[in-house]
Amino acid sequence: MSAMMDQLNGAVRGRVITPADADYDEARVVYNAMHDRRPSAVVQCVDSADVMAVVVAAGESGVDLAIRGGGHSVPGFGTVDDGLVIDLSAMRNVRVDPVKKTVRVGGGATWGDVDHATYPFGLAAPGGIISTTGVGGLTLGGGIGYLTRGLGLSIDSLLSADVVLADGRQVTASDYENQDLFWALRGGGGNFGVVTSFEFQLHEVGDVVGGPMFYEVDDAPAVLDFYREFIAEAPEELGCFFAWQIAPPLPFIPEDRVGDLFCALITCWNGPHEQAEIVLKPFHDVAEVKAQHVGVVPFPALNGAFDGLVPKGMQHYWKADFVTELTDEAIAAHVEHGKKTPYVSSTMHLYSINGAANRVGADETAFGHRDKTFAPVIAGMWPDPADNEANTKWVKDYYAAIHPHSGSAGGYINFMSEDDGHRVADNYGVNYNRLASVKATYDPENLFHINQNIEPAAAK
Ligand SMILES: Cc1cc2nc3c(=O)[nH]c(=O)nc-3n(C[C@H](O)[C@H](O)[C@H](O)COP(=O)(O)OP(=O)(O)OC[C@H]3O[C@@H](n4cnc5c(N)ncnc54)[C@H](O)[C@@H]3O)c2cc1C
């Protein structure tokens, strides 16, 4: 081990942080506080050369290797006991090319970094709904967010990626080189190498009209029924998801309703602003909107609007599915369990993933669930470990009630918890065997295994 540390210290420009360093505890912490792991070293890489050196050191010494982008993984894949962590958080440079309308993004950037850099050009890449989430993990798993219906998943705007492979070489993957690797990166997670830089196509997104509308819980069956019907045909410039939300103390919430549970529709209209009122009118017809914060807003502000509800350091336990058809039985199960939402940060989000995301073929990228219309995630998030049992039970019971109605064995790999390992093949769906064969080409020894792991296998 000490020979490996000497090798690393000599080879990398970034910091190699070990238990002997005063900031070791800070460096080893990941977003989900349930994962209190103690790596041998956290290497804060500053460039591809650093990443290559750590990959080679891990491969030669046989220690476990974790890759950390934004650190948001609910199963804590950005850290590992006794192994090495490649921490990419110092590699978050973002460079916009306004002529080509593309952006080059460092492997450790967050979506907040990207939004901040692209907004002044009136452009955006499709990311998620929280600004602190890493571009790395979110993109490699697919990428669901406000712009999915209109512009597709994050991977559908990915043009190329620079990847450090298990043998320590860096290659570029795109439609023009290493096409099999490029295919696998778009939905196959962190299985194939360390992406040091992503290149995305940008789209015209500046100020949007959006925000949350809160309804009474008693109206939830009608709101869910409306959402299911409306979003199937709604203009694709409209992004929308359903959520359970305990009202936080915000200016738009009546004081006497703070702490009450509501159901909510959260919208993002990326079309002409003057059309927003007409498009959103049915949202007011379905039931009385009890509180709302909908208006013209810079896209980065909408993308950061919920950040305050999900600070680093809470306990996380999530479960998820894909859904082809949201049935009446599923709605009843959502209402029964949504009513028991235990904490202000906990929720179930029901993302609509139809539209542009459905127009890509299931075999065009590694993300195989292109026929699904919704992606529900039951996201248990709470601060006190003493409440772990009660909160994980809420998530498990909720999931057990909706899963039989999902019509799909698999769920979104980025919404899985650590006990979902048995679902990996279903989560990759129709593409699993092909992914295993690409894995055998690029990572035959499974060096990159701290993820939704695909075991290398010969082509079938
Ligand atoms: C609060 C919160 C909100 C979320 N919102 C959304 C959302 O709106 N839409 C959505 O689609 N998902 C969302 N997610 C899920 C999110 O996509 C996953 O948690 C994702 O894995 C986070 O990526 P990360 O880089 O932050 O995490 P990390 O923990 O750093 O990494 C997650 C996985 O990706 C790998 N990885 C990360 N970066 C790289 C890289 N550069 N090269 C190779 N492998 C890498 C890691 O090894 C690990 O296996 C959310 C998660 C949280 C906690």
The ligand as a Gaussian input file, in Angstrom:
#p B3LYP/6-31G(d) Opt

LIG

0 1
 C      -30.913000      15.255000      -4.702000
 C      -30.834000      14.448000      -5.949000
 C      -31.515000      14.856000      -7.077000
 C      -31.470000      14.116000      -8.252000
 N      -32.164000      14.549000      -9.352000
 C      -32.072000      13.854000     -10.502000
 C      -32.729000      14.311000     -11.687000
 O      -33.397000      15.326000     -11.694000
 N      -32.592000      13.584000     -12.814000
 C      -31.841000      12.446000     -12.857000
 O      -31.748000      11.852000     -13.928000
 N      -31.221000      11.982000     -11.757000
 C      -31.318000      12.659000     -10.590000
 N      -30.696000      12.198000      -9.469000
 C      -30.007000      10.907000      -9.520000
 C      -28.627000      11.128000     -10.070000
 O      -28.674000      11.084000     -11.467000
 C      -27.675000      10.029000      -9.573000
 O      -27.595000      10.072000      -8.171000
 C      -26.306000      10.187000     -10.199000
 O      -25.609000       8.975000     -10.066000
 C      -25.539000      11.313000      -9.559000
 O      -24.356000      11.561000     -10.250000
 P      -23.136000      12.217000      -9.464000
 O      -22.028000      12.395000     -10.425000
 O      -23.604000      13.380000      -8.674000
 O      -22.842000      11.066000      -8.398000
 P      -21.552000      10.215000      -8.003000
 O      -21.908000       9.604000      -6.685000
 O      -20.333000      11.022000      -8.065000
 O      -21.494000       9.124000      -9.141000
 C      -22.581000       8.262000      -9.400000
 C      -22.112000       7.124000     -10.306000
 O      -21.630000       7.657000     -11.534000
 C      -20.242000       7.379000     -11.702000
 N      -19.601000       8.599000     -12.211000
 C      -19.812000       9.876000     -11.822000
 N      -19.088000      10.730000     -12.554000
 C      -18.379000       9.965000     -13.418000
 C      -17.441000      10.254000     -14.455000
 N      -17.092000      11.500000     -14.729000
 N      -16.915000       9.212000     -15.147000
 C      -17.295000       7.931000     -14.891000
 N      -18.169000       7.595000     -13.919000
 C      -18.704000       8.610000     -13.200000
 C      -19.748000       6.993000     -10.317000
 O      -18.686000       6.124000     -10.351000
 C      -20.961000       6.327000      -9.710000
 O      -21.053000       4.981000     -10.111000
 C      -30.712000      12.931000      -8.286000
 C      -30.006000      12.519000      -7.153000
 C      -30.075000      13.259000      -5.991000
 C      -29.379000      12.767000      -4.767000

